[in-house]
C-alpha cells in the first residue's frame, strides 16, 4: 500500500477524494503516490458505492512534477539490483504510470482533478487523463520537461494535452511555456476557474452534483464522448443509438420516468 504520509483518502456520499500531502517536496510525485492513484482508480471501478473520484492536493503546489530522483535514466527506473541500466526495463516500468492514467481515463465514472496551486509536469499529464479539470485562481500549468530535462512529457503531456487544446497550444505547452488558470480555461485545458477562497467548496459542490447523476448513464456518456472524439461521425451516431437502446431499458431510466410522471400528476 501507499505511504499514508504522502496521500490522504476520504470517502463521503459516494465521493472518493485522494489528496496529495507531500508538501515538503512540493508534492513531487513518487512511486508511492502513483500507487495511491492506482488503488483509487481500481476502487472507483470496482466498488458500486463509489460514484466519483476527486484528485486534490494541499500545500504550496498541486505538484511540482515527477520526483526525478526516482524516475528516468537519472533515477531508479530502468536499473536492476546489480546497478545495470536497460532502456527496455525503463520502458516497462514507465508503462506502470501510463496504465494508471489509462485507467483513470477509461473507468466508467467521472474523475475530477482539482488544482488549487501550480500544477506542473506529470501533474498536467494526470489532469489530462481526468474527465474534469477545475482550477483555483492560484493555479498555473506548464510542462517543463523539454527545457529542464531535455525530454518530452511522455505520459500524456503530448498526446492527451494536444487532444484537449489542439496542436497550436499543445506546442506552446510542450515547449515549456506556462499558462495561468484563466488562460488555461480560455484554451480548453480546464473547465472552470474558482476564487481561491471558494475553491474547496466549489469543487465539493461539483463532485456532489456528479455523484447524484444516474451512474450507469453517466458511465455510458463518458465512453460515448470519448468514442465520438476518436471515430467518424457515422460510427459515433451508431454508438449513440445502441447505447441509448440499453439505457432506455435500464432501471435508472424507469425510475426517473416514474418520478417524472408522479410529479406531473401532482401538478395537475
SULSULLIN-V10342 format. One record per helix or strand of 2 or more residues. SS is the DSSP state (@ for helix, = for strand). FROM is the first residue (numbers start at 1). LEN is the number of residues. If there is no record, write none. Layout:
ss = (SS SS)
from = (FROM FROM)
len = (LEN LEN)
This chain:
ss = (= = @ @ = = @ @ = = @ = = @ @ = @ = @ @ @ @)
from = (7 15 23 31 52 61 68 87 110 118 122 132 140 145 159 179 181 192 196 215 233 251)
len = (6 6 3 16 6 3 3 20 6 3 8 5 3 5 16 2 6 3 16 16 15 17)
